Amino acid sequence: MRTIQFREAICEAMSEEMRRDESIYLMGEEVAEYNGAYKASKGMLDEFGPKRVIDTPIAELGFAGIAVGSAMNGNRPIVEFMTFNFSLVGIDQIINNAAKMRQMSAGQFPMPMVFRGPTASAGQLGATHSQAFENWFANTPGLKVVVPSTVYDAKGLLKSAIRDNDPVIFMESEQMYGDKGEVPEGEYTIPLGVADIKREGTDVTIVSFGKIIKEAILAADELAKENISCEIIDLRTVRPMDYDAILNSVKKTN
C-alpha cells in the first residue's frame, strides 16, 4: 500500500483507464494546460496529448452536449465541471439527453460517460459556488450518482464509473482534494451500488456519504464515550442506493 492524495487518486483512475481504452478522453475547463482547477488531471496532457485531454471554453451546455454525441458514437468521455454549480448550465444535456437516450433508443445507444468534479462547500467560495446537487441528480432516472468519502474509494469507484455503460455523476468534495489515504499498488475497482460499513455498531446507525462520513466518525467517537455503539454506513453510490445494507442494519439493531 502507498499513501496518495485524493486528487492523485482521481488522476490515477482516469490515467489508468485511458491507457487501457483509447476511446476514453477527458474534457473540461482548464483540465489540460492548467492541470485542472484542483490539479486532478496533473500531467495528463503531457502523457495523452491535446486530442484526449481537451481544454474547453466556459460553455458547459456546449461541451456537455459534445460529450453526449460522442458517447452515442462509441466514445467514453469524462467531462470535468470546474464545480458542479456550473453543471446547471449544461443540465438540459445531462438530464434530457444523457440520462434518457438509452431508454429512448430502446438500448441502441449505451451512454458510457462520466460527469465529474467538485461539489458542495469549500473555503470562501460564496453561496453560488457552495451548493450540493446530489439529490437533484439522484432523482433523475437513467443517472448513477457516486460520492466517495475516502481516497481508496475515490480511485476504485471512478474506475468503475468510467467502465460503466450508463452516465455517471461523480461528485468530489471540494474540501477533500488534499486528503491523504492508502491505495494498493495494483489494479482494483469498487462496484457501483454497494455501500460500505465504515464502522460496526449495535445501538444506532448513521447513513451518509462523501465528506460527511468524516463528521459521522467523529460523532461516533463522541457517542462511544457514553457507551453508545454507533454503526456508520457509507452509501458511496447515492443512486442506485444499497437498500440491502440499510435494511440489514435495521434488522440488526431491532
C-alpha positions in Angstrom: 0.0 0.0 0.0 1.1 3.6 -0.6 -0.3 6.9 0.6 -1.5 9.5 -2.0 -3.8 12.5 -2.1 -7.5 12.4 -3.1 -6.7 14.5 -6.3 -3.9 12.0 -7.2 -6.4 9.1 -6.8 -8.7 10.8 -9.3 -5.8 11.4 -11.7 -4.6 7.8 -11.4 -8.0 6.4 -12.1 -8.5 8.4 -15.2 -5.0 7.9 -16.5 -5.1 4.1 -15.9 -8.4 3.8 -17.7 -7.2 6.0 -20.6 -4.2 3.7 -21.0 -6.4 0.7 -21.1 -9.0 2.1 -23.6 -8.3 4.6 -26.3 -12.0 5.6 -26.6 -11.7 7.4 -23.2 -10.9 11.1 -23.1 -11.1 14.0 -20.7 -12.6 17.4 -21.5 -13.4 20.5 -19.4 -12.3 23.9 -18.4 -8.6 24.1 -17.5 -8.1 20.3 -17.5 -5.1 20.4 -19.9 -2.7 23.3 -19.8 -3.5 24.2 -16.2 -3.6 20.5 -15.0 -7.1 21.0 -13.6 -8.6 23.7 -11.3 -7.8 21.3 -8.4 -4.9 19.6 -10.1 -6.8 16.4 -10.6 -5.5 16.0 -14.1 -1.9 16.9 -13.5 0.4 15.5 -16.1 -2.3 14.0 -18.3 -1.9 16.4 -21.2 1.8 15.5 -21.4 1.0 11.8 -21.5 -2.1 11.7 -23.7 -1.9 14.9 -25.8 -4.4 17.5 -26.7 -6.7 15.2 -28.6 -7.5 13.2 -25.4 -7.1 15.9 -22.7 -9.1 18.8 -24.1 -9.4 22.4 -22.7 -12.9 23.7 -23.4 -14.4 27.2 -23.5 -16.5 28.3 -20.5 -19.6 26.7 -22.0 -20.9 23.8 -20.1 -24.0 23.4 -22.2 -21.8 23.1 -25.3 -19.2 20.6 -24.1 -21.8 18.5 -22.2 -23.6 18.2 -25.5 -20.5 17.3 -27.3 -19.9 14.5 -24.8 -23.4 13.2 -25.3 -23.0 13.0 -29.0 -19.5 11.5 -28.6 -20.8 8.8 -26.3 -23.5 7.9 -28.8 -20.8 7.4 -31.4 -18.8 4.9 -29.4 -16.5 7.0 -27.2 -16.3 7.1 -23.4 -16.0 10.8 -22.4 -15.1 12.1 -19.0 -16.4 15.6 -18.5 -15.0 17.7 -15.7 -17.1 20.6 -14.4 -14.9 23.1 -12.6 -17.6 22.9 -9.9 -21.0 21.2 -10.1 -22.6 24.5 -9.6 -21.6 25.1 -13.2 -23.3 21.9 -14.3 -26.6 23.8 -14.1 -25.7 25.5 -17.4 -25.5 22.1 -19.0 -28.2 20.3 -17.0 -30.5 20.0 -20.0 -27.9 17.9 -21.8 -27.4 15.8 -18.7 -31.0 15.1 -17.8 -32.9 15.3 -21.1 -30.2 13.6 -23.3 -27.5 11.7 -21.4 -29.9 10.2 -18.9 -32.7 9.3 -21.3 -31.0 8.4 -24.6 -30.5 4.7 -23.8 -34.2 4.2 -22.9 -35.4 6.4 -25.8 -33.4 4.4 -28.3 -34.5 1.0 -26.9 -31.0 0.2 -25.8 -29.4 1.0 -29.2 -27.3 3.8 -27.7 -25.4 3.0 -24.5 -24.3 6.2 -22.8 -20.8 5.4 -21.3 -19.8 8.8 -19.9 -18.8 10.4 -16.6 -19.6 13.9 -15.4 -17.2 14.6 -12.6 -15.9 17.5 -10.5 -16.1 19.2 -7.1 -19.3 19.5 -5.1 -20.6 21.4 -2.1 -18.9 24.0 0.1 -15.2 24.9 0.4 -13.4 28.0 1.6 -14.6 31.5 0.7 -16.5 30.5 -2.4 -19.8 32.2 -1.8 -23.3 30.9 -2.0 -23.5 30.3 -5.7 -20.3 28.1 -5.6 -21.1 26.1 -2.5 -24.2 24.0 -3.4 -24.7 20.3 -3.3 -26.9 18.8 -6.1 -26.5 15.1 -5.3 -30.2 14.8 -4.6 -31.2 16.6 -7.9 -29.2 14.1 -10.0 -30.1 11.1 -7.8 -33.8 11.8 -8.6 -33.2 11.6 -12.3 -33.9 8.1 -13.9 -31.1 7.0 -16.0 -28.3 8.6 -14.0 -26.0 6.9 -11.5 -24.6 9.2 -8.7 -21.4 8.5 -6.8 -19.9 10.5 -4.0 -16.7 8.9 -2.5 -15.6 9.6 1.1 -12.0 8.3 1.0 -9.0 8.3 -1.2 -9.3 4.5 -1.7 -12.9 4.7 -2.6 -12.4 7.6 -5.0 -10.0 5.7 -7.2 -11.9 2.4 -7.2 -15.3 3.9 -7.7 -14.1 6.3 -10.5 -12.6 3.4 -12.4 -15.9 1.5 -12.2 -17.8 4.7 -13.2 -15.6 5.1 -16.4 -16.2 1.5 -17.3 -20.0 1.7 -16.8 -22.3 1.9 -19.8 -24.6 4.4 -18.2 -24.0 8.1 -17.5 -22.4 8.5 -14.0 -22.4 11.7 -12.0 -19.2 11.5 -10.0 -19.0 14.2 -7.3 -15.9 15.0 -5.3 -15.9 17.2 -2.2 -14.0 20.4 -2.7 -12.6 20.1 0.8 -11.1 16.6 0.2 -8.7 17.0 -2.7 -5.8 17.3 -0.2 -6.9 14.4 1.9 -4.4 11.5 2.1 -5.1 7.8 2.2 -3.8 4.4 1.3 -4.4 2.7 -2.1 -3.0 -0.5 -3.4 -0.1 -0.6 -5.9 -2.1 -2.8 -8.3 -5.3 -2.7 -10.1 -8.6 -2.6 -8.2 -12.2 -1.4 -8.7 -15.2 -0.9 -6.4 -18.6 -1.8 -7.7 -21.2 0.9 -8.0 -24.4 0.5 -5.9 -22.6 -1.2 -3.0 -22.4 0.5 0.4 -19.6 0.1 2.8 -19.8 -0.4 6.6 -17.2 2.1 7.7 -17.8 1.2 11.4 -19.5 -1.6 13.1 -22.1 -0.8 15.8 -25.1 -2.2 17.7 -27.1 0.8 19.2 -27.5 3.4 16.4 -26.8 3.7 12.7 -25.6 6.8 10.8 -26.1 6.6 7.0 -24.3 9.2 4.9 -21.8 9.7 2.1 -19.0 11.9 1.0 -17.1 14.2 3.3 -19.9 13.9 6.0 -18.6 10.4 6.7 -15.6 12.0 8.4 -18.0 14.0 10.6 -20.0 10.8 11.3 -16.9 9.1 12.5 -16.2 12.0 14.9 -19.8 11.8 16.2 -19.4 8.0 16.7 -16.3 8.7 18.7 -18.2 11.0 21.0 -21.1 8.5 21.4 -18.6 5.8 22.3 -17.6 7.9 25.3 -21.1 7.4 26.5 -21.0 3.7 25.8 -23.2 4.1 22.7 -22.1 1.8 19.9 -22.6 3.5 16.5 -22.6 1.9 13.1 -21.6 4.0 10.1 -22.9 3.1 6.6 -21.2 4.9 3.7 -23.5 4.7 0.7 -20.7 5.6 -1.7 -23.3 5.4 -4.5 -26.3 7.6 -3.9 -28.1 6.1 -6.9 -28.6 3.2 -7.1 -28.8 3.1 -3.3 -27.8 -0.1 -1.5 -31.1 -0.6 0.4 -30.0 -4.1 1.4 -27.2 -2.7 3.6 -29.6 -0.3 5.3 -32.3 -2.9 5.8 -29.7 -5.4 7.3 -28.7 -2.7 9.7 -32.3 -2.1 10.8 -32.7 -5.9 11.4 -29.5 -6.0 13.5 -30.5 -3.0 15.7 -34.0 -4.4 16.2 
